[in-house]
Amino acid sequence: MSFQKVYEKGTSFFQRIEDIPLLLIRIILAYTFYGPGMTKISAIGDTANYFDYLGIPFPLLNAYLAAGTELIGAILLTLGLLT
């Protein structure tokens, strides 16, 4: 088998599976956003107290914003799986 045929078969194979690593990265990122977001939203008072301890202004508002951003990010990443 010539080098050109090996090259063509290799590139053909990798073109068929190029979406799989991207899919795995999207799933992993959605999962990593979802876990902390649910933890923050389920204990929003503790999150606000921690933000207050760190000196973050408007700790309750920022706790909701942080949790909401993580959860919405997970949803948008998951919906992006169909693109």
All heavy atoms as an XYZ file, in Angstrom:
649
protein
N       0.849     -1.179      0.000
C       0.000      0.000      0.000
C       0.890      1.236      0.000
O       1.840      1.329      0.770
C      -0.904     -0.013      1.237
C      -1.940      1.054      1.200
S      -3.055      1.139      2.616
C      -3.821     -0.448      2.635
N       0.556      2.178     -0.842
C       1.373      3.376     -0.960
C       1.070      4.352      0.170
O       0.038      4.284      0.840
C       1.134      4.041     -2.314
O      -0.146      4.635     -2.336
N       2.010      5.253      0.357
C       1.858      6.264      1.397
C       0.639      7.138      1.150
O      -0.067      7.523      2.074
C       3.129      7.116      1.470
C       3.050      8.200      2.491
C       3.141      7.906      3.838
C       2.852      9.521      2.112
C       3.050      8.902      4.787
C       2.759     10.519      3.049
C       2.867     10.200      4.397
N       0.362      7.425     -0.104
C      -0.776      8.279     -0.440
C      -2.094      7.622     -0.042
O      -2.992      8.275      0.492
C      -0.784      8.600     -1.934
C      -1.892      9.560     -2.315
C      -1.852      9.949     -3.780
O      -1.002      9.479     -4.527
N      -2.757     10.815     -4.170
N      -2.228      6.312     -0.258
C      -3.456      5.608      0.120
C      -3.611      5.561      1.635
O      -4.713      5.709      2.155
C      -3.473      4.204     -0.475
C      -3.702      4.197     -1.956
C      -3.846      2.794     -2.485
C      -4.059      2.858     -3.988
N      -4.332      1.555     -4.564
N      -2.522      5.346      2.342
C      -2.574      5.345      3.811
C      -2.993      6.725      4.314
O      -3.832      6.852      5.210
C      -1.201      4.933      4.405
C      -1.173      5.131      5.908
C      -0.872      3.497      4.037
N      -2.422      7.758      3.710
C      -2.771      9.124      4.088
C      -4.246      9.408      3.825
O      -4.939      9.981      4.670
C      -1.892     10.112      3.319
C      -2.258     11.554      3.551
C      -1.880     12.201      4.726
C      -3.005     12.263      2.614
C      -2.223     13.517      4.950
C      -3.355     13.582      2.829
C      -2.960     14.202      3.998
O      -3.311     15.507      4.225
N      -4.752      9.003      2.684
C      -6.157      9.239      2.340
C      -7.094      8.488      3.267
O      -8.115      9.025      3.702
C      -6.417      8.845      0.882
C      -5.803      9.791     -0.114
C      -5.866      9.283     -1.548
O      -6.408      8.176     -1.771
O      -5.369      9.991     -2.425
N      -6.768      7.254      3.608
C      -7.607      6.490      4.536
C      -7.572      7.100      5.930
O      -8.589      7.171      6.618
C      -7.167      5.029      4.578
C      -7.559      4.250      3.364
C      -7.243      2.787      3.526
C      -7.664      2.050      2.267
N      -7.702      0.615      2.479
N      -6.394      7.551      6.347
C      -6.268      8.179      7.662
C      -7.055      9.465      7.767
O      -7.782      9.695      8.733
N      -6.929     10.308      6.752
C      -7.676     11.570      6.799
C      -9.175     11.327      6.688
O      -9.961     12.031      7.329
C      -7.215     12.526      5.678
O      -7.321     11.875      4.419
C      -5.797     12.997      5.905
N      -9.572     10.341      5.911
C     -10.993     10.007      5.807
C     -11.541      9.549      7.151
O     -12.632      9.956      7.568
C     -11.198      8.925      4.753
O     -12.526      8.472      4.761
N     -10.781      8.721      7.852
C     -11.207      8.232      9.167
C     -11.338      9.379     10.162
O     -12.335      9.495     10.868
C     -10.212      7.188      9.684
C     -10.443      6.788     11.107
C     -11.501      5.968     11.442
C      -9.608      7.251     12.115
C     -11.724      5.598     12.758
C      -9.827      6.887     13.429
C     -10.883      6.058     13.745
N     -10.333     10.245     10.220
C     -10.361     11.338     11.192
C     -11.426     12.380     10.862
O     -11.953     13.034     11.760
C      -8.983     11.982     11.332
C      -8.028     11.138     12.124
C      -6.894     10.619     11.536
C      -8.283     10.836     13.446
C      -6.026      9.829     12.258
C      -7.424     10.047     14.183
C      -6.287      9.537     13.587
N     -11.764     12.542      9.602
C     -12.849     13.452      9.251
C     -14.194     12.905      9.718
O     -15.087     13.669     10.075
C     -12.873     13.701      7.743
C     -11.769     14.625      7.292
C     -11.728     14.780      5.783
O     -12.379     14.045      5.052
N     -10.941     15.742      5.319
N     -14.350     11.591      9.722
C     -15.615     10.994     10.179
C     -15.794     11.117     11.685
O     -16.920     11.220     12.161
C     -15.683      9.518      9.772
C     -16.000      9.313      8.330
C     -16.317      7.858      8.073
N     -15.225      7.011      8.508
C     -14.461      6.262      7.721
N     -14.694      6.247      6.435
N     -13.490      5.542      8.201
N     -14.701     11.080     12.446
C     -14.833     11.101     13.910
C     -14.481     12.450     14.528
O     -14.402     12.564     15.748
C     -13.961     10.008     14.566
C     -12.472     10.287     14.351
C     -14.351      8.633     14.093
C     -11.577      9.507     15.269
N     -14.304     13.499     13.723
C     -13.864     14.780     14.276
C     -14.880     15.408     15.225
O     -14.511     16.208     16.078
C     -13.520     15.754     13.160
C     -14.715     16.268     12.382
C     -14.306     17.197     11.259
O     -13.146     17.614     11.218
O     -15.171     17.498     10.426
N     -16.146     15.071     15.130
C     -17.155     15.654     16.005
C     -17.206     14.993     17.381
O     -17.726     15.585     18.330
C     -18.533     15.573     15.360
C     -18.647     16.460     14.133
O     -17.886     17.444     14.054
O     -19.476     16.166     13.262
N     -16.698     13.794     17.513
C     -16.779     13.068     18.778
C     -16.001     13.770     19.891
O     -16.542     13.966     20.984
C     -16.350     11.606     18.597
C     -17.369     10.898     17.711
C     -16.214     10.900     19.940
C     -16.980      9.504     17.307
N     -14.744     14.198     19.698
C     -14.055     14.918     20.777
C     -14.763     16.212     21.163
O     -14.825     16.569     22.345
C     -12.671     15.197     20.209
C     -12.480     14.216     19.130
C     -13.839     13.936     18.586
N     -15.317     16.915     20.181
C     -16.040     18.154     20.485
C     -17.298     17.870     21.299
O     -17.631     18.611     22.232
C     -16.400     18.885     19.194
C     -15.214     19.352     18.354
C     -15.694     19.925     17.030
C     -14.389     20.350     19.116
N     -17.986     16.793     20.981
C     -19.160     16.389     21.745
C     -18.791     16.060     23.181
O     -19.465     16.483     24.124
C     -19.823     15.181     21.083
C     -20.966     14.515     21.835
C     -22.155     15.456     21.895
C     -21.339     13.211     21.182
N     -17.703     15.321     23.360
C     -17.258     14.967     24.716
C     -16.871     16.206     25.521
O     -17.193     16.300     26.711
C     -16.092     13.982     24.647
C     -16.435     12.606     24.104
C     -15.180     11.764     23.949
C     -17.443     11.908     24.995
N     -16.222     17.154     24.892
C     -15.846     18.385     25.593
C     -17.093     19.156     26.020
O     -17.170     19.665     27.139
C     -14.934     19.256     24.699
C     -13.568     18.593     24.557
C     -14.788     20.664     25.261
C     -12.677     19.227     23.518
N     -18.109     19.230     25.151
C     -19.356     19.930     25.508
C     -20.052     19.247     26.675
O     -20.552     19.904     27.590
C     -20.289     19.990     24.303
C     -19.816     20.913     23.222
C     -20.786     20.920     22.059
N     -21.867     21.862     22.290
C     -21.800     23.141     21.984
N     -20.708     23.628     21.468
N     -22.824     23.928     22.211
N     -20.096     17.924     26.671
C     -20.742     17.185     27.761
C     -19.994     17.404     29.067
O     -20.605     17.652     30.109
C     -20.841     15.699     27.409
C     -21.843     15.488     26.276
C     -21.240     14.871     28.627
C     -21.847     14.093     25.705
N     -18.679     17.323     29.028
C     -17.874     17.521     30.243
C     -18.048     18.936     30.780
O     -18.224     19.140     31.986
C     -16.396     17.196     29.959
C     -16.231     15.693     29.734
C     -15.501     17.673     31.093
C     -14.887     15.289     29.171
N     -18.007     19.930     29.899
C     -18.182     21.315     30.355
C     -19.578     21.559     30.925
O     -19.724     22.249     31.942
C     -17.913     22.284     29.208
C     -16.454     22.530     28.869
C     -16.336     23.406     27.640
C     -15.733     23.149     30.040
N     -20.602     21.001     30.292
C     -21.961     21.170     30.814
C     -22.072     20.538     32.203
O     -22.680     21.123     33.104
C     -22.976     20.541     29.863
N     -21.466     19.383     32.378
C     -21.507     18.723     33.680
C     -20.758     19.530     34.734
O     -21.206     19.648     35.870
C     -20.919     17.314     33.569
C     -20.914     16.562     34.863
C     -22.095     16.057     35.393
C     -19.741     16.357     35.570
C     -22.108     15.377     36.576
C     -19.746     15.673     36.770
C     -20.920     15.177     37.262
O     -20.928     14.502     38.450
N     -19.623     20.116     34.353
C     -18.856     20.888     35.331
C     -19.532     22.203     35.685
O     -19.285     22.746     36.757
C     -17.421     21.161     34.842
O     -17.475     21.843     33.599
C     -16.641     19.878     34.685
N     -20.363     22.746     34.818
C     -21.145     23.926     35.165
C     -22.361     23.552     36.014
O     -22.743     24.279     36.922
C     -21.647     24.649     33.904
C     -20.651     25.602     33.319
C     -20.005     25.305     32.135
C     -20.376     26.804     33.934
C     -19.101     26.174     31.581
C     -19.469     27.689     33.392
C     -18.821     27.370     32.207
N     -22.975     22.425     35.706
C     -24.215     22.027     36.374
C     -23.999     21.719     37.857
O     -24.781     22.164     38.700
C     -24.811     20.801     35.674
C     -26.086     20.306     36.306
C     -27.278     20.985     36.111
C     -26.096     19.169     37.111
C     -28.444     20.546     36.693
C     -27.262     18.721     37.693
C     -28.433     19.408     37.481
O     -29.584     18.970     38.070
N     -22.978     20.990     38.198
C     -22.733     20.585     39.590
C     -22.583     21.762     40.544
O     -23.334     21.887     41.519
N     -21.630     22.647     40.300
C     -21.486     23.811     41.190
C     -22.696     24.739     41.166
O     -23.040     25.340     42.189
C     -20.247     24.525     40.653
C     -19.503     23.489     39.922
C     -20.516     22.555     39.365
N     -23.348     24.853     40.027
C     -24.540     25.701     39.953
C     -25.650     25.178     40.843
O     -26.318     25.947     41.544
N     -25.872     23.872     40.828
C     -26.903     23.277     41.690
C     -26.521     23.380     43.160
O     -27.388     23.588     44.017
C     -27.143     21.815     41.308
C     -27.922     21.648     40.017
S     -29.510     22.512     40.004
C     -30.399     21.625     41.258
N     -25.247     23.236     43.447
C     -24.793     23.381     44.839
C     -25.046     24.799     45.336
O     -25.526     24.996     46.450
C     -23.301     23.037     44.945
O     -23.094     21.711     44.479
C     -22.815     23.147     46.377
N     -24.722     25.777     44.502
C     -24.939     27.175     44.891
C     -26.418     27.486     45.070
O     -26.805     28.145     46.026
C     -24.334     28.118     43.845
C     -22.849     28.267     43.916
C     -22.374     29.271     42.883
C     -20.884     29.418     42.889
N     -20.195     28.304     42.251
N     -27.257     27.022     44.163
C     -28.683     27.367     44.219
C     -29.376     26.637     45.370
O     -30.313     27.163     45.966
C     -29.373     27.108     42.862
C     -30.614     27.993     42.709
C     -29.769     25.686     42.674
C     -30.338     29.393     42.387
N     -28.924     25.432     45.699
C     -29.567     24.684     46.786
C     -29.192     25.242     48.156
O     -29.939     25.056     49.113
C     -29.218     23.195     46.700
O     -27.842     23.004     46.947
N     -28.054     25.902     48.252
C     -27.638     26.514     49.514
C     -27.305     27.975     49.252
O     -26.201     28.437     49.531
C     -26.438     25.763     50.084
N     -28.275     28.705     48.732
C     -28.028     30.080     48.303
C     -27.643     30.981     49.475
O     -26.818     31.878     49.327
C     -29.238     30.638     47.515
C     -28.827     31.853     46.684
C     -30.387     30.967     48.423
C     -27.990     31.531     45.510
N     -28.189     30.713     50.649
C     -27.825     31.502     51.831
C     -26.369     31.308     52.214
O     -25.671     32.278     52.544
N     -25.911     30.071     52.180
C     -24.503     29.801     52.488
C     -23.585     30.426     51.440
O     -22.512     30.941     51.773
C     -24.249     28.289     52.551
C     -24.957     27.634     53.724
O     -25.281     28.349     54.703
O     -25.182     26.410     53.657
N     -24.014     30.379     50.195
C     -23.221     30.987     49.129
C     -23.141     32.498     49.332
O     -22.070     33.094     49.193
C     -23.831     30.669     47.752
O     -23.943     29.255     47.610
C     -22.992     31.223     46.636
N     -24.261     33.107     49.683
C     -24.277     34.557     49.932
C     -23.396     34.901     51.135
O     -22.668     35.900     51.099
C     -25.701     35.039     50.151
N     -23.449     34.086     52.186
C     -22.580     34.328     53.341
C     -21.109     34.215     52.965
O     -20.271     34.994     53.439
C     -22.909     33.358     54.467
C     -24.227     33.666     55.126
O     -24.717     34.799     55.064
N     -24.828     32.663     55.739
N     -20.771     33.250     52.138
C     -19.390     33.091     51.692
C     -18.962     34.290     50.847
O     -17.851     34.804     51.007
C     -19.232     31.789     50.906
C     -17.838     31.552     50.412
C     -16.775     31.352     51.290
C     -17.563     31.540     49.045
C     -15.497     31.151     50.832
C     -16.286     31.326     48.580
C     -15.247     31.130     49.475
O     -13.978     30.929     49.017
N     -19.844     34.749     49.958
C     -19.532     35.924     49.153
C     -19.352     37.154     50.042
O     -18.494     37.994     49.782
C     -20.618     36.171     48.117
C     -20.554     35.253     46.916
C     -19.638     34.229     46.829
C     -21.424     35.431     45.866
C     -19.578     33.393     45.736
C     -21.380     34.603     44.752
C     -20.454     33.588     44.683
N     -20.170     37.261     51.091
C     -20.030     38.367     52.036
C     -18.690     38.285     52.755
O     -18.006     39.293     52.943
C     -21.184     38.349     53.032
C     -21.203     39.574     53.921
O     -20.894     40.676     53.424
O     -21.535     39.420     55.115
N     -18.290     37.086     53.144
C     -17.004     36.867     53.811
C     -15.846     37.284     52.897
O     -14.847     37.822     53.355
C     -16.869     35.392     54.199
C     -15.507     34.997     54.695
C     -15.078     35.337     55.980
C     -14.641     34.273     53.888
C     -13.830     34.982     56.427
C     -13.392     33.904     54.317
C     -12.986     34.258     55.595
O     -11.732     33.904     56.029
N     -16.005     37.047     51.595
C     -14.967     37.431     50.639
C     -14.968     38.925     50.338
O     -14.059     39.436     49.700
C     -15.150     36.660     49.327
C     -14.905     35.160     49.377
C     -15.225     34.527     48.034
C     -13.480     34.856     49.780
N     -16.004     39.635     50.791
C     -16.093     41.072     50.557
C     -16.721     41.433     49.227
O     -16.554     42.557     48.741
N     -17.442     40.501     48.629
C     -18.108     40.759     47.360
C     -19.351     41.605     47.639
O     -20.152     41.260     48.506
C     -18.488     39.430     46.663
C     -17.220     38.663     46.312
C     -19.339     39.682     45.429
C     -17.454     37.285     45.760
N     -19.520     42.721     46.943
C     -20.699     43.566     47.187
C     -21.985     42.867     46.744
O     -21.980     42.078     45.802
C     -20.429     44.819     46.355
C     -19.435     44.415     45.332
C     -18.650     43.280     45.909
N     -23.080     43.196     47.414
C     -24.385     42.596     47.149
C     -24.286     41.069     47.076
O     -24.531     40.463     46.026
C     -25.011     43.146     45.854
C     -25.050     44.642     45.794
C     -24.216     45.334     44.925
C     -25.916     45.355     46.608
C     -24.247     46.712     44.868
C     -25.954     46.728     46.552
C     -25.117     47.415     45.696
N     -23.931     40.436     48.182
C     -23.632     38.998     48.141
C     -24.798     38.126     47.703
O     -24.595     37.160     46.960
C     -23.193     38.672     49.568
C     -23.681     39.788     50.408
C     -23.772     40.980     49.518
N     -26.018     38.447     48.123
C     -27.156     37.613     47.726
C     -27.430     37.726     46.228
O     -27.638     36.714     45.543
C     -28.405     37.981     48.530
C     -29.620     37.096     48.311
C     -29.311     35.647     48.685
C     -30.806     37.596     49.101
N     -27.407     38.942     45.718
C     -27.607     39.143     44.286
C     -26.522     38.426     43.483
O     -26.809     37.737     42.502
C     -27.602     40.642     43.958
C     -27.638     40.993     42.471
C     -28.958     40.551     41.858
C     -27.408     42.482     42.287
N     -25.279     38.577     43.916
C     -24.182     37.933     43.198
C     -24.213     36.415     43.333
O     -23.780     35.706     42.420
C     -22.840     38.490     43.660
C     -22.539     39.817     43.017
O     -22.634     39.940     41.801
N     -22.198     40.810     43.810
N     -24.737     35.903     44.431
C     -24.884     34.455     44.572
C     -25.904     33.933     43.565
O     -25.676     32.911     42.904
C     -25.303     34.096     45.995
N     -27.028     34.637     43.424
C     -28.018     34.246     42.419
C     -27.459     34.372     40.999
O     -27.714     33.520     40.143
C     -29.302     35.076     42.551
C     -30.255     34.552     43.588
C     -30.507     35.255     44.756
C     -30.913     33.341     43.400
C     -31.384     34.776     45.706
C     -31.801     32.854     44.337
C     -32.030     33.573     45.502
O     -32.903     33.075     46.429
N     -26.719     35.436     40.751
C     -26.134     35.615     39.424
C     -25.120     34.517     39.105
O     -25.088     33.999     37.989
C     -25.472     36.988     39.315
C     -26.412     38.175     39.212
C     -25.620     39.480     39.268
C     -27.221     38.113     37.942
N     -24.296     34.156     40.075
C     -23.301     33.106     39.851
C     -23.975     31.758     39.601
O     -23.615     31.032     38.664
C     -22.364     33.014     41.054
N     -24.958     31.432     40.435
C     -25.663     30.157     40.263
C     -26.433     30.133     38.950
O     -26.404     29.138     38.213
C     -26.608     29.922     41.444
N     -27.110     31.226     38.640
C     -27.874     31.292     37.397
C     -26.999     31.203     36.167
O     -27.334     30.527     35.192
N     -25.854     31.863     36.207
C     -24.933     31.811     35.076
C     -24.426     30.398     34.846
O     -24.337     29.931     33.703
C     -23.750     32.765     35.309
O     -24.261     34.085     35.487
C     -22.771     32.724     34.161
N     -24.100     29.700     35.919
C     -23.615     28.324     35.775
C     -24.711     27.397     35.255
O     -24.452     26.554     34.390
C     -23.051     27.821     37.084
C     -21.730     28.483     37.436
C     -21.192     28.087     38.788
O     -21.924     27.444     39.568
O     -20.031     28.410     39.070
N     -25.919     27.548     35.754
C     -27.002     26.678     35.299
C     -27.425     26.984     33.862
O     -27.647     26.069     33.063
C     -28.198     26.789     36.245
C     -27.962     26.205     37.646
C     -29.161     26.486     38.541
C     -27.688     24.724     37.560
N     -27.515     28.258     33.526
C     -27.866     28.622     32.152
C     -26.748     28.194     31.198
O     -27.016     27.718     30.088
C     -28.167     30.128     32.052
C     -29.487     30.421     32.763
C     -28.218     30.598     30.604
C     -29.798     31.886     32.923
N     -25.503     28.329     31.645
C     -24.386     27.874     30.821
C     -24.461     26.378     30.542
O     -24.202     25.930     29.426
N     -24.830     25.598     31.557
C     -24.955     24.142     31.368
C     -26.078     23.828     30.397
O     -25.935     22.965     29.529
C     -25.211     23.469     32.712
N     -27.185     24.557     30.510
C     -28.322     24.320     29.607
C     -27.936     24.676     28.172
O     -28.200     23.921     27.235
C     -29.554     25.130     30.063
C     -30.084     24.557     31.371
C     -30.626     25.151     29.001
C     -31.100     25.451     32.067
N     -27.283     25.818     28.001
C     -26.913     26.240     26.650
C     -25.877     25.311     26.033
O     -25.940     25.018     24.829
C     -26.402     27.683     26.674
C     -27.451     28.740     26.994
C     -26.810     30.112     27.081
C     -28.560     28.730     25.976
N     -24.941     24.829     26.833
C     -23.978     23.860     26.307
C     -24.672     22.563     25.901
O     -24.343     21.980     24.880
C     -22.902     23.570     27.360
C     -21.768     24.568     27.438
C     -20.933     24.322     28.679
C     -20.908     24.499     26.203
N     -25.641     22.136     26.703
C     -26.357     20.913     26.386
C     -27.189     21.086     25.118
O     -27.218     20.214     24.253
C     -27.274     20.495     27.555
O     -26.454     20.358     28.722
C     -27.961     19.199     27.270
N     -27.860     22.213     24.978
C     -28.637     22.467     23.768
C     -27.742     22.581     22.536
O     -28.148     22.239     21.435
C     -29.468     23.738     23.917
C     -30.620     23.658     24.908
C     -31.283     25.022     25.044
C     -31.622     22.607     24.490
N     -26.525     23.013     22.749
C     -25.580     23.135     21.653
C     -25.118     21.787     21.128
O     -24.472     21.722     20.083
N     -25.458     20.700     21.810
C     -25.070     19.381     21.352
C     -25.729     19.051     20.014
O     -25.225     18.244     19.253
C     -25.474     18.308     22.379
C     -24.745     18.335     23.710
C     -25.346     17.296     24.645
C     -23.279     18.062     23.522
N     -26.857     19.679     19.730
C     -27.585     19.376     18.503
C     -27.127     20.218     17.319
O     -27.668     20.084     16.234
C     -29.082     19.592     18.747
C     -29.676     18.808     19.923
C     -31.117     19.203     20.127
C     -29.545     17.321     19.695
N     -26.142     21.070     17.528
C     -25.699     21.936     16.423
C     -24.628     21.272     15.596
O     -23.940     20.403     16.027
C     -25.157     23.280     16.953
O     -24.054     23.029     17.797
C     -26.229     24.034     17.691
